[in-house]
């Protein structure tokens, strides 16, 4: 038995799919035998149902997936469910589709580095010191290691094999091989899907790294490191003076740009004022302000996990509301 998918949890689908993949064909064989015994499986009809739904779906390679409630099924799944006779019949149709298996393998393999990064983040951010150290590592470009691991998916033999790519095994394709053969054409198709997914994933992770390493106030944790403090102060000063200089422009477009600047936020104003008043030098007051700001929960998951344990201990149910006073008075919550 595989675990139930928690779609509302980070990487819940990836974890469940990784556990399910080794049992894919065994479950397909079992469900097919059951459907044949009950007379609910018509192979020709099943394939036509799946093909009809697939042709109605547009390519989403270059589009962002819209955020929807996890409790609602996608339209293609709902249509396929209505067309199937029962749940076993529907499962046979889905598990019998080779493209679904291939896509699952590619997604699970590609998301591996991100899943590991998320696990490290969740287990590390359990104290104020750990949170501050984590922010410093992010400002130093720690996410670039994840990007590198993602790119390596395109060239590592083991990763390609997990994605079903490389029918010839490790090494070069033999000279006598027919490049128009079905095996090589299928490899090319899967390689294109893998390449698009890797590029898309990296493109969505780079802005987060850019904010930590070059953004304001994302780069502020670098002020807490002696060797990077001087360059960081110089960069903040240049950006701040450029922002003030742009104040002479009075058009609406410039006004909107200046209003959206992080230099208008309370925290950034405070840190910049401390640096400016000290002659753009480091001070104990500035260190305290920056250190306190980044010695907080690095993600909401740690807070959720803290409340989750108390909900279970109070009501033996994860759905029961937690008493407000107990939530804010617990020592473990305050120690985070």
C-alpha positions as CSV (number, residue, x, y, z in Angstrom):
1,X,0.0,0.0,0.0
2,X,1.3,3.5,-0.9
3,X,0.6,6.5,1.2
4,X,-2.3,8.8,0.5
5,X,-1.4,11.9,-1.5
6,X,-1.4,15.1,0.6
7,X,-1.8,17.6,-2.2
8,X,-1.9,20.5,0.2
9,X,1.6,19.6,1.5
10,X,4.8,20.6,-0.2
11,X,6.0,17.8,-2.5
12,X,3.2,15.6,-1.3
13,X,2.5,14.3,-4.8
14,X,6.3,13.8,-5.5
15,X,6.7,11.7,-2.4
16,X,3.7,9.5,-3.1
17,X,4.6,9.1,-6.8
18,X,8.1,8.0,-5.8
19,X,6.7,5.3,-3.5
20,X,4.1,4.3,-6.1
21,X,6.3,3.9,-9.2
22,X,7.9,0.6,-8.3
23,X,4.4,-0.9,-7.9
24,X,3.0,0.6,-11.1
25,X,2.9,-2.5,-13.3
26,X,2.0,-4.9,-10.4
27,X,-1.1,-2.8,-9.6
28,X,-2.0,-2.5,-13.3
29,X,-1.8,-6.3,-13.7
30,X,-3.9,-6.9,-10.6
31,X,-6.6,-4.3,-11.5
32,X,-6.7,-5.5,-15.1
33,X,-7.3,-9.1,-14.0
34,X,-10.1,-7.9,-11.6
35,X,-11.8,-5.8,-14.4
36,X,-11.6,-8.8,-16.8
37,X,-13.3,-11.0,-14.2
38,X,-16.1,-8.5,-13.7
39,X,-16.4,-7.7,-17.4
40,X,-15.9,-4.0,-16.9
41,X,-12.8,-3.6,-19.1
42,X,-13.1,-3.0,-22.8
43,X,-9.6,-2.3,-24.1
44,X,-10.7,-0.6,-27.3
45,X,-13.1,1.7,-25.5
46,X,-10.6,2.5,-22.7
47,X,-8.0,3.6,-25.2
48,X,-10.5,5.7,-27.1
49,X,-11.6,7.4,-23.9
50,X,-8.1,8.3,-22.9
51,X,-7.2,9.5,-26.3
52,X,-10.3,11.7,-26.5
53,X,-9.5,13.4,-23.2
54,X,-5.8,13.9,-24.2
55,X,-6.6,15.6,-27.5
56,X,-8.7,18.2,-25.6
57,X,-5.7,19.3,-23.5
58,X,-3.6,22.2,-24.8
59,X,0.2,22.3,-24.4
60,X,1.2,24.0,-21.2
61,X,5.0,24.1,-21.7
62,X,5.2,27.9,-21.9
63,X,2.4,28.8,-19.6
64,X,2.2,29.0,-15.8
65,X,-0.2,26.5,-14.2
66,X,-3.1,28.3,-12.6
67,X,-3.4,27.8,-8.8
68,X,-6.6,25.9,-8.0
69,X,-8.1,24.3,-4.9
70,X,-6.6,20.9,-4.2
71,X,-10.1,19.6,-3.4
72,X,-11.3,20.0,-7.0
73,X,-10.4,17.6,-9.8
74,X,-9.0,18.9,-13.1
75,X,-11.4,18.9,-16.0
76,X,-9.6,16.1,-17.8
77,X,-9.7,13.8,-14.7
78,X,-13.4,14.6,-14.1
79,X,-14.3,13.8,-17.7
80,X,-12.4,10.5,-17.6
81,X,-14.0,9.6,-14.3
82,X,-17.5,10.1,-15.7
83,X,-16.7,8.0,-18.7
84,X,-15.3,5.1,-16.7
85,X,-17.7,2.5,-15.2
86,X,-16.1,2.4,-11.8
87,X,-12.9,3.3,-9.9
88,X,-11.1,0.1,-10.9
89,X,-11.9,0.7,-14.5
90,X,-10.6,4.3,-14.3
91,X,-7.4,3.1,-12.6
92,X,-6.7,0.6,-15.4
93,X,-7.1,3.3,-18.0
94,X,-4.7,5.6,-16.3
95,X,-2.1,3.0,-15.3
96,X,-2.2,1.5,-18.8
97,X,-1.2,4.8,-20.4
98,X,2.6,4.7,-21.0
99,X,2.9,8.5,-21.4
100,X,1.6,9.0,-17.8
101,X,4.2,6.6,-16.5
102,X,6.9,8.3,-18.4
103,X,5.8,11.8,-17.2
104,X,5.7,10.6,-13.6
105,X,9.2,9.2,-13.8
106,X,10.5,12.5,-15.3
107,X,8.8,14.7,-12.7
108,X,9.9,12.6,-9.7
109,X,13.5,12.5,-10.9
110,X,13.7,16.2,-11.8
111,X,12.1,17.3,-8.5
112,X,14.6,15.2,-6.5
113,X,17.1,18.1,-5.8
114,X,14.3,20.5,-4.8
115,X,12.7,17.9,-2.5
116,X,16.1,17.4,-0.8
117,X,16.5,21.2,-0.4
118,X,13.0,21.5,1.1
119,X,13.8,18.7,3.5
120,X,17.0,20.3,4.6
121,X,15.2,23.6,5.1
122,X,12.4,22.1,7.1
123,X,14.8,20.2,9.4
124,X,17.3,23.1,9.8
125,X,14.9,26.0,10.7
126,X,14.2,24.9,14.2
127,X,15.8,27.7,16.2
128,X,16.6,31.4,15.8
129,X,20.3,30.7,15.2
130,X,19.6,28.1,12.6
131,X,17.2,30.5,10.8
132,X,19.8,33.3,10.7
133,X,22.5,30.9,9.4
134,X,20.1,29.6,6.8
135,X,19.4,33.2,5.5
136,X,23.1,33.9,5.3
137,X,23.7,30.7,3.3
138,X,20.9,31.7,0.9
139,X,22.4,35.2,0.5
140,X,25.7,33.5,-0.4
141,X,24.0,31.6,-3.2
142,X,23.2,28.2,-1.7
143,X,20.3,27.8,-4.1
144,X,22.7,27.7,-7.0
145,X,23.8,24.3,-5.8
146,X,20.2,23.1,-6.3
147,X,20.3,24.7,-9.8
148,X,23.5,22.8,-10.6
149,X,21.9,19.5,-9.5
150,X,18.9,20.2,-11.6
151,X,21.1,20.8,-14.7
152,X,23.1,17.6,-13.9
153,X,19.8,15.7,-14.4
154,X,20.3,16.2,-18.2
155,X,23.7,14.5,-18.3
156,X,23.9,11.9,-15.5
157,X,23.4,8.4,-16.7
158,X,21.5,7.3,-13.6
159,X,19.1,10.1,-13.7
160,X,18.4,9.6,-17.5
161,X,17.9,5.9,-16.9
162,X,15.3,6.7,-14.2
163,X,13.5,8.9,-16.7
164,X,13.4,6.0,-19.2
165,X,15.9,7.7,-21.5
166,X,18.9,5.8,-23.0
167,X,17.7,2.6,-24.5
168,X,21.3,1.8,-25.6
169,X,22.6,2.1,-22.0
170,X,25.8,4.1,-21.1
171,X,28.0,5.0,-24.0
172,X,27.5,6.3,-27.5
173,X,24.8,5.2,-29.9
174,X,26.2,2.6,-32.3
175,X,27.0,3.8,-35.8
176,X,24.6,1.3,-37.3
177,X,21.7,2.5,-35.2
178,X,18.7,3.9,-37.1
179,X,18.1,7.4,-35.8
180,X,14.5,7.1,-37.1
181,X,13.8,4.0,-35.1
182,X,11.0,4.1,-32.6
183,X,13.4,3.6,-29.7
184,X,15.6,6.6,-30.5
185,X,12.6,8.7,-31.5
186,X,11.0,7.9,-28.1
187,X,14.3,8.8,-26.4
188,X,14.3,12.2,-28.2
189,X,10.7,12.9,-27.2
190,X,11.4,12.1,-23.5
191,X,14.6,14.1,-23.6
192,X,12.7,17.1,-24.9
193,X,10.1,16.8,-22.1
194,X,12.9,16.5,-19.5
195,X,14.8,19.5,-20.9
196,X,11.7,21.7,-20.9
197,X,10.9,20.7,-17.3
198,X,14.4,21.4,-16.1
199,X,14.6,24.8,-17.8
200,X,11.2,25.7,-16.5
201,X,12.0,24.7,-13.0
202,X,15.4,26.6,-13.0
203,X,13.7,29.7,-14.4
204,X,11.2,29.7,-11.5
205,X,13.9,29.2,-8.8
206,X,16.4,31.8,-10.1
207,X,14.3,34.8,-9.1
208,X,14.2,33.5,-5.5
209,X,18.0,33.2,-5.5
210,X,18.3,36.7,-7.1
211,X,16.3,38.2,-4.2
212,X,18.5,36.6,-1.6
213,X,21.8,37.5,-3.2
214,X,21.1,40.9,-4.8
215,X,17.7,42.0,-3.6
216,X,16.8,44.5,-0.9
217,X,16.5,43.4,1.9
218,X,17.3,39.8,0.8
219,X,21.0,40.5,0.8
220,X,21.0,42.1,4.3
221,X,22.2,38.8,6.0
222,X,25.5,39.3,4.3
223,X,26.0,42.3,6.6
224,X,26.4,39.8,9.4
225,X,29.4,38.3,7.8
226,X,32.6,40.2,8.2
227,X,34.2,39.4,4.9
228,X,31.2,40.4,2.8
229,X,30.0,43.3,4.9
230,X,32.0,46.1,3.1
231,X,30.8,45.1,-0.4
232,X,27.2,44.7,0.8
233,X,27.2,48.2,2.4
234,X,28.7,49.7,-0.7
235,X,26.0,48.1,-2.9
236,X,23.2,49.2,-0.6
237,X,24.5,52.8,-0.6
238,X,24.7,52.9,-4.4
239,X,21.2,51.6,-4.8
240,X,19.9,53.9,-2.1
241,X,21.5,57.0,-3.7
242,X,20.3,56.0,-7.1
243,X,16.7,55.7,-5.7
244,X,16.9,59.1,-4.1
245,X,18.3,60.6,-7.4
246,X,15.4,59.2,-9.3
247,X,13.1,61.2,-7.1
248,X,13.6,64.2,-9.4
249,X,11.5,62.5,-12.1
250,X,7.9,63.5,-11.8
251,X,6.1,61.4,-14.4
252,X,3.6,58.8,-13.2
253,X,5.6,55.9,-14.4
254,X,8.6,56.9,-12.4
255,X,6.4,57.6,-9.4
256,X,5.0,54.1,-9.5
257,X,8.5,52.6,-9.7
258,X,9.7,54.6,-6.8
259,X,6.7,53.8,-4.7
260,X,7.2,50.1,-5.2
261,X,10.8,50.3,-4.1
262,X,11.8,48.3,-1.0
263,X,13.5,51.5,0.3
264,X,9.9,52.6,1.3
265,X,9.4,49.7,3.7
266,X,9.8,50.3,7.4
267,X,12.6,47.7,8.0
268,X,14.7,48.8,5.1
269,X,14.3,52.5,6.1
270,X,15.5,51.6,9.6
271,X,18.6,49.7,8.5
272,X,19.6,52.3,5.8
273,X,19.1,55.1,8.4
274,X,21.4,53.4,10.9
275,X,24.0,52.9,8.2
276,X,23.8,56.4,6.9
277,X,23.9,58.0,10.4
278,X,27.0,56.0,11.1
279,X,28.7,57.4,8.0
280,X,27.9,54.2,6.0
281,X,29.8,52.1,8.6
282,X,28.7,49.1,10.6
283,X,27.4,49.6,14.1
284,X,26.0,47.6,17.0
285,X,22.6,49.0,16.4
286,X,22.5,47.9,12.8
287,X,23.8,44.5,13.7
288,X,21.0,44.1,16.2
289,X,18.3,45.2,13.8
290,X,19.4,42.9,11.0
291,X,20.2,39.9,13.3
292,X,16.8,40.1,15.0
293,X,14.9,40.5,11.7
294,X,16.4,37.3,10.2
295,X,16.4,35.2,13.4
296,X,12.8,34.2,12.7
297,X,11.0,31.3,11.1
298,X,12.3,30.8,7.7
299,X,9.1,29.1,6.4
300,X,5.6,28.7,7.6
301,X,6.0,24.9,7.6
302,X,7.8,25.0,10.9
303,X,5.0,27.0,12.5
304,X,2.4,24.6,11.0
305,X,4.3,21.6,12.4
306,X,4.4,23.2,15.9
307,X,0.7,23.8,15.9
308,X,0.0,20.4,14.4
309,X,1.5,18.6,17.4
310,X,-0.5,20.6,19.9
311,X,-3.8,20.0,18.0
312,X,-3.3,16.3,18.1
313,X,-2.3,16.2,21.8
314,X,-5.3,18.5,22.7
315,X,-8.1,16.9,20.8
316,X,-6.7,13.6,19.3
317,X,-7.7,15.1,15.9
318,X,-5.9,17.2,13.4
319,X,-9.1,19.0,12.5
320,X,-10.0,20.3,16.0
321,X,-9.3,24.0,16.7
322,X,-6.5,24.7,19.1
323,X,-7.2,26.9,22.2
324,X,-5.8,30.4,21.6
325,X,-4.2,30.8,24.9
326,X,-2.3,27.5,24.8
327,X,-1.1,28.3,21.3
328,X,0.7,31.5,22.4
329,X,1.8,30.4,25.8
330,X,3.6,27.1,24.9
331,X,7.3,27.3,25.7
332,X,8.2,25.3,22.6
333,X,6.5,27.7,20.3
334,X,8.3,30.7,21.9
335,X,11.7,29.0,21.7
336,X,11.4,28.9,17.9
